[in-house]
Amino acid sequence: MTTDTAPQDPADLKKAEWKVRTELAAAYRLVALFGWDDLVFTHLSARVPGPEHHFLINPYGLLFHEITASSLVKVDQNGEVVESGSISRVNPAGFTIHSAVHMGREDAGAVMHLHAADGVAVSAHRDGLLPLSQTAMLCLEHLSYHEYEGVALNLDERERLIRDLGDKSMMLLRNHGVLTAGKDVPETFTYLYFLMKACEIQVKAQSCGPVHMPSDQAIRTTADQSQSLGMAAKLTWPALVRLLDSKNPGYGV
């Protein structure tokens, strides 16, 4: 949700922020449910509705399956805590990566970054993500790359990261992990699911020996068909919430 379309009435803003908090907390728990978390590291963030340049990120120290709507920390674009629950610490590296995208892409209502093994493996592969599956071919048109520069503590890296992301919704951070950006939490998580599934399939396919590549025409056709990939969130997110409610409820408090 961008600041241009956010409701301006204080009561509406509060209601809109709680909706984003609940969706982001759900996304954290879904990451844990799918086994993509990395102890207390990596981050998912979301823009706070309203005129301020604030966004929500995880408190540094909680496991992803512990995150709730009220435990999320609100920070400004300089990484200063604006509002927090019982834990106010945030990871500096998380701030560097997420602030870069939120500041550089007004359309980025949410940003998700993981160190999940299959994503890191493909990010380290010389050829990156290959068109080995329908899922991968749906991702390729949305994908960019960023070279590894060390743990993301240098604020100067933000300019290079946003330059490399461009207008794409998915990124492989070389030798590091994956990143997705979308208009809101449901869309961004949907991009994340497709990218992680594509990486998982590639790792498994290449472990079996020589792979079969589709035709160039098939790759181009699937790229054209992928333009509306983010719209899948209208179906996937309600289903994911139902799954989470059955496995790990309580995130919306």
N, C-alpha and C positions, 0 to 999 in steps of 0.2 A: 504494500500500500504506500503510495507516494504522498508527499506532503501536499501536492496539488489537489488531490481528491479526498484528503482526510476531512472528516467532519470537524467543525470549529466550535460547536457547543461543548462546554467542559464536560457535561454529563455524557454526551455522545463520545467524546474523546476517551473518557475513562472506560466506557463500555467497549470501544474499539480496541483499546490497548489490552484489555483483559482477554478479548478474543485472540489477539496475536500471542499473548503470553500462553494461553491454553494450547494453541496450535504448536507453538515452539516447544513447550514442555512435552507434548505428545511426540513430536519429532525426535527429541532426545531419547525418549523411551523406546521408540521404534528402532532407532539406531542400535540401542542395546539389545533389543529383541532379535534383530537380524545378525547380531554378533559382529557389528562393524565398529564398536567402540574400542578405545585404547586407554583403559583405566580412567584417569581424570583428564586426559589430554584430548586434543582436537576440540572443535567448536562448531556450534550452529548459532546463527544470529538472525535477528529480525528487526526491521525498522519500526520505531514506535510511531503510531499515527499522531499527527499534529505538526505544528510549525517548527518545532525544535529539531535539530539534527541529533537525535538520540536513538540508540538501538539497544536491544536486549541480548545478553550473552550469558553463558553459564557461570555460576560461581566456581572459582578455582578450588577444587578439592572434593566436589561431589561426583560420584559415579553417575553415568548417564541415566541409569534406571531409577535414580533417586530424585531426579529433577522434577520440580513442580512449578506451576505458573508463578507462584509468589516467591519462589527462591531465585528466579532469574534476576540478574543484576542489570540495571539501566545505566548506561554510560554515554558520555557525549563523544563527539568526533575526535577529541583529544585523549580519550581513554580515561577521563576522570569519572569516578562513580557519582551518579546523580541520585540513585535510589537503589537500595538493596534489601535483602532479607537478612537472615542471621549471619550469612557469609558475604563479605563485600570484596573479596579478592577476585581479580580477573587475571588471566594469563597474558603477559605482555605480547607474546608471539601471536596469540589469538587476536588481540587488538590490532596488530599490524596488518594481518591478512584481511580481516573483516572490515576494518575501517577503510582500507584501500578501495574495496569494492563498493561499500555503501557511499563513500564520498565521490567516487569516480563514476558511478552508475546510478543515476536518479531512479531508474526503473528497477533497481535491485531491492525489493522489499525483504528478501531473505537471502542468506548466504550460508552454505554448509560445506565444511571441510573435514575430511577423514584421513586417517592413516591405516585404513583396513588393508589387510595383507594383499589381496588380489589387486586392489587399486594401486598400491605401491609397486607391486611386481610389474604391472603393465606400464606404469610411469617410468620404470627403470629399463624397460625393453627398448632396444635400439630403434625399433620401428613404431613404438607407441601402440595405440589401439588399432588393430587390424580389422578389416571387414569379414570376420570369420563367422558371424552370426547375424541374423536379422536384427537382433537387439543392438549389436555394434553398428550396423549400417544405419540404424535410426539415430544413433548418437553422433556419427562422424560430422555431419553438417553443423552441429552445435558445439564442436570441440575445439579447444585451443590448448597451447602448451606454455609453460613457464619454467625456465631453467633454475635449478637449485642454487641458492646463494648462501646457504647456512641456515641455522635456526632463525626464524623471521623476527629478529629483534631490531633490525635496522629500518628506521622509518623511511629511508631513502628508497627502499625496495618497493614501496607502495606504488610509485610512479611506473616502475617497470612491470609490476604485476598487472595493474589496470590496463597498461598499454598492450600487454600480451593477451589479456582476456578479451579486449575489444568489445564487440557486441555479442559474443558467444555466451551460452548458458552453462557450459561445462568446460572444465579445465583439468588437464593432468599436470600436476606440479612435479616436475622431473625428480626422480629419486626421493619422493616425499609423500605424495598422496593425491587425492582428488578434491575438486572443488566444484560446486554448482551454485548458480545464482538464478533467481526467478522473481516474479512479481510479488509472490507471497509464499508462505510456508508450504502449503499443499503443492504448488507447482514446483518449488525448489526441491522438495523431497522426491517428487516424481522423477525429476531429472536425475537426482542422486541414485534412485533405485535402478533406472535404466543403465546408467554409467557403471554402477557396481556390478550389475548382472552381466553386462558386456565384458567387463574385466574378468569376472569369475569364469565365464565360458571360455575366454581366450586362454587363461591359465590351464584349464582342464584340457582344452583341445590341443594345445602345444605339448602338453605332457604325454600325449598319446602317440606322438610321432609326426610325420609330415602331414600338413593340413591341406584341405581343398579350398581354393579361393573361388568366389563367385565371379561371374562375368562383370566387366565394366558397366555394361548396360543395366544389370541388376543393381549394382551399387548406385548408379545415377538415379534409377527409378525409385529406390528406397530413400535416397536423399531427398528427392522431391516429396515423397510421402511423409517425410519426417517433420515437415514445416509446422505442423499443428501438434507436435508431440506434447507440449506443455498442457494442452487442453485435456489430455488424459487424466489430469488431476481431478477433474469433475467426477470421474468414476472411481479413481484409485483412492483418493483421500478418505471419503466416507467409509470405504471398505477397510482401509488401514485403521481408522479410528475404531471401528467395530472389533477388529482383531485385537487392538490394544486394550480395549475395554474388557475383553474376555481374558486377557493374559496379565495385565498390569495396570489396573485402574488406579485412580487417585491422583493423577497428574494435574488435574484442573483445580487445585486448591492453593 
